[in-house]
Amino acid sequence: MRAAVAVLVAVAGLAAAGCGGGDDPASGGTGGGRVTVFAAASLTESFTRIGKDFEAANPGSTVTLNFAGSSALANQVNQGAPADVFASAAPKNMTTVTEAGNADGTPVTFARNQLVIAVPVGNPKAVTGLADLTRPGVKVAICADQVPCGAAARTALDASGVKLTPVTLEQDVKGALAKVKLGEVDAALVYRTDARAASADVTGVEFPESARAVNDYPIVALKDAPNPAGAQAFVAYVRSAPAQAVLAEAGFQAP
């Protein structure tokens, strides 16, 4: 059993919808209660909507979401943070949880994601591919190697043969994207979904090497979940047609 230690996590509470409940796992029937979901930062927009949809489908349920880098979330789970579900942006960070014995069942892949180069709207540096990121005066942000977006960036760069020295290494994809939005860098390697969600501020430039670094997103209910029924129901709902449609609209690829 995971040690009961206090872990400070940032959570965003979503309002419960109605009262009562169902018992059909495919529709997410939980019988009510709070479902706490630890999810990769790149899932912020999609899981916020999916959480609300889950609540609507399960009156009396409340979804609480904690978004961060997958490596940080895996560490929180293994240190005893009270959570029902873990959704990672890469299998490696999920393996950290399963090998510690903290998963209830086998993780399943529910989506895939791919990198783009995020640049300011208008692409003032005329970036068309990875090689352009090495030009003098082009400042680039990528994620740190231990988080999925960083590992994917390193794989893509290695595949291209481009030797890139970023000016900053961020702890999650939202941090890298923020550097572009704030004008602190000229480009960042981020997920296609994050660039799409921030399309008012950035443009996503596709590059062929990203096909060599597609990330699988696994999800699992946790062994010591405070709400085991809710955990299983949320995992089932994420795999359902309505949730998959939300993910596809955001730019995720089907598993």
Backbone bond lengths (Angstrom), bond angles and torsions (degrees), N, CA, C in turn:
res aa  C-N    CA-C-N  psi(-1)  N-CA   C-N-CA  omega(-1)  CA-C   N-CA-C  phi
1 M - - - 1.470 - - 1.514 109.54 -
2 R 1.310 115.99 141.13 1.452 119.08 -179.83 1.521 110.01 -65.54
3 A 1.329 116.25 143.42 1.457 120.94 179.41 1.506 109.65 -65.87
4 A 1.340 115.12 140.31 1.467 119.73 -179.70 1.513 108.71 -87.18
5 V 1.275 117.37 86.12 1.457 122.64 178.93 1.496 108.73 -116.61
6 A 1.318 115.88 153.99 1.466 120.14 -178.92 1.500 109.86 -81.47
7 V 1.308 116.82 127.31 1.457 122.58 177.04 1.507 107.52 -128.33
8 L 1.317 116.47 124.44 1.453 121.10 179.83 1.507 108.79 -81.70
9 V 1.328 117.98 121.48 1.449 122.71 179.36 1.504 109.23 -128.97
10 A 1.350 115.10 148.10 1.454 120.45 176.79 1.508 107.86 -89.96
11 V 1.320 117.89 123.29 1.455 121.61 -177.25 1.507 109.30 -127.30
12 A 1.319 113.70 150.92 1.453 120.28 175.45 1.511 107.47 -116.30
13 G 1.330 119.73 111.59 1.449 123.69 -178.86 1.503 111.14 -79.01
14 L 1.326 116.29 134.23 1.449 122.22 175.09 1.520 108.39 -107.87
15 A 1.314 117.11 140.10 1.457 121.57 -174.55 1.515 111.67 -66.92
16 A 1.328 117.59 142.27 1.457 121.93 175.72 1.509 109.65 -73.16
17 A 1.314 115.56 150.25 1.452 120.23 179.92 1.509 109.42 -114.79
18 G 1.331 117.68 110.26 1.454 123.41 172.56 1.508 113.08 70.90
19 C 1.368 115.85 -153.47 1.446 121.59 -178.15 1.519 108.19 -146.78
20 G 1.355 116.37 169.28 1.452 120.45 -178.92 1.501 110.33 95.60
21 G 1.351 117.90 -157.84 1.451 120.74 179.85 1.494 111.69 170.74
22 G 1.334 115.05 171.30 1.450 121.12 178.76 1.497 109.64 -125.09
23 D 1.329 115.81 -177.61 1.452 118.74 -179.06 1.520 111.91 -136.81
24 D 1.325 117.13 25.41 1.457 121.71 177.22 1.513 108.80 -98.31
25 P 1.361 119.20 106.50 1.466 120.79 -176.63 1.509 113.23 -57.20
26 A 1.324 117.93 -34.44 1.459 119.67 -177.63 1.510 111.92 -64.10
27 S 1.330 116.89 -29.51 1.456 120.06 178.09 1.512 111.23 -97.98
28 G 1.344 117.01 2.93 1.446 121.29 176.51 1.504 113.81 87.70
29 G 1.357 119.18 19.46 1.449 120.33 -177.63 1.508 111.96 -59.90
30 T 1.325 117.68 123.53 1.465 121.29 -176.22 1.511 112.90 -121.68
31 G 1.332 117.86 -15.22 1.443 118.96 -172.69 1.510 111.73 75.92
32 G 1.314 118.27 12.49 1.460 122.02 176.94 1.508 112.47 96.41
33 G 1.347 115.52 177.17 1.445 120.58 177.26 1.514 112.99 105.11
34 R 1.321 114.78 167.46 1.464 121.79 -179.51 1.523 110.09 -84.89
35 V 1.317 115.80 135.85 1.459 122.47 174.20 1.523 107.55 -118.13
36 T 1.318 117.13 115.22 1.459 122.04 -177.86 1.522 109.53 -98.59
37 V 1.329 115.73 120.46 1.458 122.08 -173.67 1.521 109.70 -117.21
38 F 1.317 116.48 122.51 1.461 122.74 172.17 1.528 106.67 -95.36
39 A 1.337 117.06 119.54 1.459 120.58 -173.46 1.518 111.32 -136.32
40 A 1.331 115.48 146.23 1.460 122.21 178.09 1.519 111.18 -55.38
41 A 1.326 116.44 145.89 1.461 121.58 -176.10 1.522 112.26 -56.72
42 S 1.328 117.60 -32.29 1.460 120.64 -178.73 1.520 112.85 -69.74
43 L 1.331 117.23 -8.50 1.457 121.66 177.36 1.520 112.64 -95.16
44 T 1.320 118.02 5.25 1.463 121.46 -171.29 1.526 112.44 -52.94
45 E 1.315 117.23 -56.43 1.467 119.46 -175.65 1.530 111.24 -67.07
46 S 1.327 116.51 -44.79 1.467 120.11 -176.37 1.526 112.06 -66.89
47 F 1.323 117.34 -46.05 1.458 119.23 -177.07 1.525 111.65 -74.12
48 T 1.321 118.01 -26.14 1.466 118.92 173.61 1.524 109.51 -61.84
49 R 1.316 116.41 -44.84 1.467 119.88 178.09 1.522 111.63 -69.44
50 I 1.340 116.91 -43.46 1.458 120.66 179.23 1.523 110.59 -62.04
51 G 1.321 116.95 -38.46 1.459 120.18 177.58 1.517 112.11 -60.60
52 K 1.321 116.79 -43.23 1.462 120.47 178.23 1.526 110.98 -65.66
53 D 1.342 115.78 -40.63 1.467 119.71 178.65 1.533 110.83 -64.54
54 F 1.326 116.48 -38.74 1.464 121.00 178.05 1.525 110.29 -62.51
55 E 1.321 116.28 -43.46 1.463 120.01 178.18 1.524 111.13 -61.27
56 A 1.320 116.18 -42.12 1.463 119.95 -179.90 1.525 111.12 -64.42
57 A 1.339 116.62 -35.59 1.460 120.98 179.79 1.525 112.16 -78.63
58 N 1.338 116.73 -15.67 1.465 122.20 -176.22 1.520 109.94 -132.57
59 P 1.342 117.88 76.37 1.472 120.30 -178.64 1.526 111.18 -53.52
60 G 1.318 115.04 134.56 1.455 120.87 -177.35 1.510 113.88 96.25
61 S 1.327 117.32 -7.59 1.459 121.14 177.89 1.524 110.57 -95.45
62 T 1.309 115.54 148.94 1.460 122.38 175.57 1.523 108.55 -130.59
63 V 1.312 117.01 127.57 1.466 121.35 177.98 1.526 108.77 -100.90
64 T 1.315 116.01 125.23 1.460 122.94 175.52 1.523 108.01 -110.62
65 L 1.321 116.43 126.35 1.463 121.49 -172.30 1.526 111.32 -113.72
66 N 1.316 116.01 134.56 1.457 122.97 175.00 1.517 107.28 -122.81
67 F 1.330 117.78 111.58 1.459 122.76 -178.47 1.523 110.48 -106.20
68 A 1.332 115.89 135.31 1.467 121.69 176.68 1.523 107.20 -168.05
69 G 1.336 116.19 -177.42 1.451 120.12 173.58 1.522 110.18 -63.17
70 S 1.326 116.80 143.28 1.466 120.51 -175.71 1.521 112.66 -59.56
71 S 1.322 117.60 -36.11 1.463 120.02 -179.54 1.531 110.76 -65.94
72 A 1.340 116.34 -40.84 1.465 119.78 178.36 1.523 110.88 -65.77
73 L 1.326 116.81 -41.08 1.460 120.47 -179.92 1.524 111.04 -65.23
74 A 1.328 116.93 -42.15 1.469 119.96 178.23 1.523 110.46 -59.71
75 N 1.316 116.80 -41.30 1.463 120.32 177.89 1.525 111.16 -64.16
76 Q 1.326 117.06 -40.72 1.466 120.39 178.47 1.521 110.96 -61.99
77 V 1.327 116.17 -44.39 1.465 119.82 178.59 1.526 110.36 -60.00
78 N 1.315 116.84 -46.91 1.459 120.52 -176.91 1.522 112.91 -70.34
79 Q 1.328 117.06 -18.95 1.464 121.07 176.90 1.528 112.03 -90.62
80 G 1.329 117.12 0.20 1.456 119.76 173.20 1.504 116.24 104.04
81 A 1.314 118.77 10.71 1.462 120.01 177.76 1.526 109.48 -60.03
82 P 1.334 118.33 133.98 1.464 120.53 -178.69 1.523 111.46 -72.18
83 A 1.311 116.56 109.34 1.452 121.94 -179.45 1.517 108.90 -145.05
84 D 1.328 115.48 152.72 1.458 121.37 179.66 1.520 112.93 -99.98
85 V 1.344 116.32 -33.48 1.461 121.57 -172.81 1.524 108.93 -138.84
86 F 1.330 116.30 143.62 1.464 121.86 173.00 1.518 108.28 -124.98
87 A 1.335 116.05 125.90 1.467 122.72 175.65 1.520 107.54 -120.09
88 S 1.326 116.27 116.23 1.460 122.56 -174.58 1.519 111.07 -105.38
89 A 1.334 115.98 154.78 1.463 121.23 176.66 1.526 112.31 -89.38
90 A 1.323 117.02 5.90 1.474 120.08 177.73 1.523 109.47 -164.52
91 P 1.327 118.07 148.01 1.467 120.90 179.00 1.523 113.97 -61.26
92 K 1.332 117.72 -31.30 1.460 120.47 -176.29 1.518 111.32 -58.35
93 N 1.323 117.44 -44.91 1.459 120.16 -178.67 1.527 111.54 -72.72
94 M 1.325 116.97 -31.03 1.463 120.01 173.60 1.517 110.63 -65.45
95 T 1.336 117.08 -38.25 1.463 120.85 179.38 1.524 111.09 -60.44
96 T 1.333 116.84 -33.61 1.462 120.59 176.57 1.523 110.84 -57.12
97 V 1.317 115.79 -38.49 1.471 121.04 -179.25 1.523 111.29 -77.64
98 T 1.339 117.32 -44.32 1.463 119.35 -177.38 1.524 111.63 -67.30
99 E 1.335 116.55 -38.28 1.467 118.88 -179.65 1.525 112.08 -69.00
100 A 1.331 116.58 -23.30 1.468 120.43 175.67 1.527 111.66 -82.39
101 G 1.318 116.70 -2.03 1.463 120.69 178.64 1.507 114.57 79.47
102 N 1.321 117.65 23.07 1.459 120.65 -173.61 1.523 114.51 -105.10
103 A 1.333 117.33 8.36 1.459 120.73 176.87 1.517 109.80 -100.62
104 D 1.322 115.81 143.75 1.458 121.61 175.14 1.528 107.39 -102.39
105 G 1.308 115.98 89.52 1.453 120.49 -177.36 1.519 111.36 101.87
106 T 1.310 115.20 -171.46 1.460 122.23 -176.79 1.523 110.42 -96.29
107 P 1.338 118.52 128.59 1.474 120.26 177.30 1.525 111.03 -59.75
108 V 1.324 115.68 148.00 1.459 121.39 177.33 1.527 108.98 -124.02
109 T 1.323 116.08 142.95 1.460 121.12 177.51 1.523 108.82 -79.66
110 F 1.334 116.90 126.49 1.458 120.61 -177.85 1.528 112.75 -114.38
111 A 1.331 118.45 -9.39 1.463 121.72 -179.72 1.520 109.12 -166.20
112 R 1.334 115.45 165.81 1.461 122.07 173.39 1.525 108.31 -134.03
113 N 1.338 115.47 156.39 1.458 120.02 -177.32 1.521 109.87 -143.02
114 Q 1.323 115.62 157.74 1.458 121.42 -173.92 1.527 109.27 -138.36
115 L 1.328 116.04 150.98 1.452 121.06 -176.85 1.525 112.59 -81.66
116 V 1.338 114.91 151.78 1.464 123.17 166.34 1.524 106.65 -134.91
117 I 1.322 116.14 169.50 1.463 121.03 172.14 1.515 107.34 -96.13
118 A 1.320 117.09 114.98 1.463 121.20 177.76 1.520 109.56 -85.47
119 V 1.314 116.58 126.54 1.468 122.65 177.68 1.524 108.00 -130.75
120 P 1.330 118.65 160.52 1.465 119.72 176.71 1.531 110.98 -59.87
121 V 1.315 115.59 151.29 1.460 119.89 176.90 1.529 109.30 -53.73
122 G 1.314 116.31 133.38 1.463 121.24 -175.67 1.510 113.26 95.58
123 N 1.341 116.39 -14.06 1.471 121.97 177.11 1.532 111.64 47.33
124 P 1.348 117.35 62.70 1.474 120.23 -173.55 1.525 114.68 -61.30
125 K 1.328 118.08 -24.97 1.475 120.58 178.82 1.530 112.11 -91.95
126 A 1.323 117.29 4.17 1.473 122.31 177.84 1.528 111.50 53.48
127 V 1.320 115.87 49.24 1.456 121.34 179.28 1.526 109.33 -80.27
128 T 1.321 116.52 125.75 1.463 121.04 179.01 1.527 112.89 -121.63
129 G 1.322 117.04 -10.70 1.454 120.32 -179.53 1.513 110.96 -169.60
130 L 1.323 116.41 179.35 1.462 120.85 -176.00 1.525 112.47 -61.71
131 A 1.323 117.85 -36.15 1.467 120.13 -177.67 1.524 111.25 -60.95
132 D 1.328 117.09 -30.96 1.467 120.21 -179.87 1.518 112.22 -66.62
133 L 1.326 116.69 -21.03 1.462 120.16 -178.13 1.528 112.18 -73.25
134 T 1.319 116.87 -12.57 1.470 120.18 -179.64 1.527 112.18 -95.48
135 R 1.329 117.71 -1.02 1.455 119.63 -179.51 1.525 110.71 -65.19
136 P 1.321 118.11 148.36 1.466 120.84 177.84 1.527 111.10 -56.93
137 G 1.306 115.72 136.35 1.463 120.61 176.66 1.505 114.82 86.73
138 V 1.346 118.73 -3.41 1.463 121.20 178.32 1.530 108.48 -95.26
139 K 1.318 116.00 114.49 1.468 122.02 -179.39 1.522 109.07 -95.45
140 V 1.333 115.01 132.40 1.465 120.35 -172.71 1.528 110.68 -128.29
141 A 1.335 115.43 140.92 1.465 122.10 172.61 1.521 108.97 -112.80
142 I 1.318 116.68 138.46 1.455 121.21 169.41 1.523 107.67 -135.16
143 C 1.317 116.07 170.50 1.457 120.18 177.63 1.529 110.02 -82.28
144 A 1.317 115.43 155.64 1.458 120.88 176.37 1.524 109.69 -63.45
145 D 1.317 116.37 151.91 1.468 121.44 -173.99 1.519 113.24 -59.48
146 Q 1.349 118.69 -29.89 1.459 120.13 -174.37 1.522 113.43 -76.52
147 V 1.326 117.93 -12.55 1.461 120.15 177.91 1.526 109.13 -101.58
148 P 1.330 118.01 152.18 1.467 120.23 -171.82 1.519 115.24 -55.19
149 C 1.340 118.43 -40.77 1.463 118.58 -178.67 1.521 111.24 -66.84
150 G 1.326 117.23 -29.35 1.456 120.76 176.82 1.512 112.25 -73.93
151 A 1.333 116.39 -41.76 1.460 119.87 177.52 1.526 110.67 -63.20
152 A 1.343 116.04 -40.02 1.461 119.81 178.31 1.525 110.99 -65.59
153 A 1.327 116.45 -41.30 1.466 120.53 178.77 1.525 110.57 -61.53
154 R 1.313 116.44 -42.56 1.465 120.13 -179.87 1.525 110.40 -64.67
155 T 1.331 117.54 -39.66 1.468 121.01 178.11 1.521 110.89 -62.99
156 A 1.334 116.30 -44.37 1.465 120.53 -179.58 1.520 111.19 -65.53
157 L 1.306 116.81 -41.46 1.462 120.42 179.50 1.527 110.93 -65.22
158 D 1.329 116.29 -41.88 1.462 119.59 178.45 1.527 110.64 -63.31
159 A 1.338 116.05 -38.81 1.467 120.13 179.91 1.521 111.54 -65.13
160 S 1.335 116.24 -31.46 1.466 120.73 -177.75 1.517 113.03 -85.96
161 G 1.343 116.32 -18.98 1.454 120.41 -174.85 1.512 113.37 78.46
162 V 1.339 116.70 8.07 1.467 121.06 -179.81 1.521 109.47 -81.62
163 K 1.321 116.39 131.21 1.462 122.18 177.07 1.521 108.15 -101.00
164 L 1.312 116.30 106.10 1.464 121.94 -172.93 1.520 110.30 -114.03
165 T 1.325 115.77 134.72 1.467 121.15 174.23 1.521 108.00 -112.66
166 P 1.334 117.80 100.66 1.467 119.66 -179.42 1.521 110.93 -72.06
167 V 1.315 115.90 156.37 1.464 119.72 176.93 1.514 111.67 -86.67
168 T 1.343 117.25 -13.15 1.459 120.50 178.91 1.518 109.48 -154.93
169 L 1.332 115.78 146.09 1.459 123.42 174.84 1.528 107.31 -116.35
170 E 1.319 116.60 116.56 1.460 121.57 -173.89 1.524 111.52 -98.15
171 Q 1.333 116.03 155.85 1.461 121.60 -175.95 1.523 113.86 -85.34
172 D 1.320 118.48 -10.05 1.459 121.66 171.11 1.517 108.76 -157.69
173 V 1.316 116.07 169.10 1.466 120.55 -173.64 1.524 112.23 -66.71
174 K 1.314 117.40 -30.48 1.463 119.62 178.74 1.526 110.99 -66.29
175 G 1.320 116.53 -33.46 1.458 120.11 176.70 1.516 111.80 -65.73
176 A 1.339 116.71 -42.12 1.464 120.20 177.86 1.517 111.11 -64.95
177 L 1.319 116.10 -42.15 1.463 120.38 179.80 1.527 111.35 -64.66
178 A 1.322 116.49 -38.48 1.465 120.59 -179.65 1.519 112.00 -61.04
179 K 1.323 116.69 -33.28 1.465 119.69 179.07 1.523 111.42 -61.97
180 V 1.339 116.59 -36.68 1.466 120.39 176.83 1.522 110.10 -71.26
181 K 1.317 116.92 -45.78 1.468 121.25 -177.56 1.522 111.80 -61.42
182 L 1.328 115.51 -33.39 1.472 120.24 -179.48 1.521 112.75 -85.79
183 G 1.333 117.69 -5.22 1.460 120.91 -179.45 1.508 113.83 78.49
184 E 1.332 117.34 15.44 1.471 120.32 -179.13 1.523 112.02 -82.38
185 V 1.333 117.02 -21.16 1.459 121.48 174.64 1.527 108.01 -135.73
186 D 1.323 115.21 165.44 1.459 120.77 -179.83 1.521 112.68 -92.02
187 A 1.325 116.44 -17.56 1.462 120.16 -177.71 1.522 108.82 -163.45
188 A 1.329 115.19 158.96 1.462 121.14 175.17 1.518 108.76 -149.98
189 L 1.313 115.94 147.46 1.460 120.94 173.78 1.523 107.99 -89.49
190 V 1.323 116.31 112.94 1.459 122.44 -176.26 1.529 108.27 -135.97
191 Y 1.322 115.55 173.03 1.454 119.09 176.71 1.526 111.02 -74.59
192 R 1.313 114.85 150.04 1.465 121.75 176.83 1.529 110.97 -54.11
193 T 1.330 116.42 -39.53 1.462 120.33 -177.62 1.523 112.02 -65.97
194 D 1.328 116.92 -37.07 1.468 120.07 -179.82 1.519 111.21 -70.24
195 A 1.336 116.32 -39.34 1.460 119.36 176.75 1.521 110.43 -64.28
196 R 1.325 117.42 -39.26 1.463 120.66 179.22 1.524 110.94 -65.61
197 A 1.330 117.24 -40.84 1.461 120.49 -179.71 1.524 111.83 -66.26
198 A 1.333 117.43 -25.41 1.466 122.11 -178.58 1.519 111.25 -107.54
199 S 1.331 117.85 29.35 1.462 121.62 -172.03 1.533 113.87 -64.20
200 A 1.318 117.49 -16.55 1.463 119.33 175.70 1.521 111.29 -71.10
201 D 1.329 116.44 -22.07 1.470 121.29 -175.27 1.522 114.40 -115.33
202 V 1.324 117.15 -25.24 1.463 119.80 -175.29 1.524 110.33 -135.55
203 T 1.306 114.34 161.34 1.468 122.59 172.97 1.516 108.23 -117.80
204 G 1.319 117.45 137.91 1.453 121.53 177.29 1.517 110.84 -94.81
205 V 1.322 116.36 120.30 1.460 121.95 178.39 1.530 108.51 -98.33
206 E 1.329 116.76 116.66 1.458 120.76 178.75 1.532 110.39 -72.70
207 F 1.327 116.44 148.20 1.463 120.76 175.53 1.525 108.27 -144.06
208 P 1.328 117.71 142.28 1.469 120.45 -169.33 1.514 114.87 -63.78
209 E 1.330 117.78 -31.27 1.469 119.85 -176.70 1.531 112.43 -66.42
210 S 1.335 117.33 -15.33 1.463 119.13 179.81 1.528 111.21 -64.58
211 A 1.330 117.04 -22.95 1.465 120.34 177.86 1.522 111.87 -65.75
212 R 1.325 116.89 -17.31 1.468 121.64 178.50 1.523 111.56 -87.25
213 A 1.322 117.19 -2.12 1.467 120.23 -173.76 1.526 111.29 -138.11
214 V 1.317 116.32 45.52 1.464 120.82 177.69 1.525 109.05 -77.39
215 N 1.327 116.74 130.18 1.456 121.29 -177.86 1.530 111.52 -97.36
216 D 1.342 115.73 130.65 1.455 121.54 169.53 1.532 109.07 -83.26
217 Y 1.329 116.21 139.93 1.465 122.29 178.55 1.526 109.48 -109.68
218 P 1.328 118.96 105.47 1.465 121.23 177.30 1.530 112.07 -93.43
219 I 1.330 115.56 154.19 1.461 121.88 178.26 1.523 108.42 -136.01
220 V 1.342 116.65 148.89 1.461 120.37 179.34 1.527 109.41 -155.40
221 A 1.322 115.46 148.34 1.462 120.61 167.67 1.522 108.04 -76.42
222 L 1.310 116.66 150.54 1.464 120.80 -175.02 1.529 111.83 -98.74
223 K 1.310 115.11 147.69 1.467 121.90 -172.19 1.520 112.54 -58.64
224 D 1.318 117.69 -44.72 1.462 121.30 -177.60 1.521 111.44 -102.57
225 A 1.314 117.21 36.39 1.460 122.05 -179.52 1.518 110.43 -58.40
226 P 1.344 117.50 130.21 1.469 119.70 174.38 1.530 112.74 -61.02
227 N 1.338 117.09 -27.00 1.465 122.28 179.63 1.530 108.52 -128.08
228 P 1.330 117.95 79.57 1.469 119.96 -175.19 1.522 113.88 -59.10
229 A 1.336 116.85 -42.53 1.462 119.62 179.79 1.520 110.63 -64.20
230 G 1.332 116.11 -41.90 1.461 120.45 178.18 1.520 111.85 -64.28
231 A 1.331 115.84 -37.56 1.468 119.98 178.96 1.523 110.85 -61.92
232 Q 1.323 116.36 -49.46 1.460 119.95 -179.15 1.528 110.96 -63.81
233 A 1.338 116.22 -38.39 1.460 119.72 -179.25 1.521 111.54 -67.25
234 F 1.342 117.41 -38.30 1.457 119.65 179.93 1.523 110.53 -67.85
235 V 1.329 117.22 -41.80 1.464 120.00 177.31 1.522 110.12 -59.68
236 A 1.331 116.76 -43.11 1.458 120.21 178.90 1.526 111.07 -64.26
237 Y 1.324 115.93 -38.14 1.472 118.88 -178.56 1.530 111.05 -67.20
238 V 1.328 117.00 -39.70 1.467 120.29 179.00 1.523 110.89 -59.13
239 R 1.307 117.21 -29.58 1.460 121.96 -179.59 1.534 112.47 -88.88
240 S 1.317 117.19 -5.07 1.458 121.00 -177.37 1.524 110.99 -76.85
241 A 1.335 116.34 164.90 1.463 121.55 -178.47 1.527 113.10 -58.85
242 P 1.347 119.95 -44.37 1.467 118.86 -179.77 1.532 112.90 -60.92
243 A 1.330 117.20 -43.45 1.461 119.86 179.97 1.518 111.11 -69.77
244 Q 1.307 117.51 -38.43 1.461 120.38 178.18 1.528 110.81 -63.61
245 A 1.331 117.08 -33.30 1.463 120.36 176.75 1.520 111.11 -66.35
246 V 1.321 117.28 -38.10 1.470 121.53 176.60 1.524 109.79 -62.84
247 L 1.306 117.05 -45.06 1.463 121.42 -179.44 1.525 110.79 -64.68
248 A 1.316 117.04 -41.61 1.469 120.14 179.20 1.509 110.63 -64.20
249 E 1.315 117.57 -40.65 1.464 121.11 179.12 1.528 110.97 -62.07
250 A 1.325 116.34 -32.66 1.464 121.23 179.72 1.522 112.39 -77.06
251 G 1.333 117.23 -12.47 1.457 120.39 178.45 1.519 114.23 108.33
252 F 1.328 117.35 2.70 1.463 119.14 176.07 1.523 109.80 -72.47
253 Q 1.328 115.07 150.81 1.450 121.48 175.73 1.529 109.41 -91.33
254 A 1.312 116.56 152.06 1.458 121.08 178.75 1.516 110.22 -66.83
255 P 1.335 117.05 148.92 1.472 119.49 179.33 1.531 111.91 -70.43
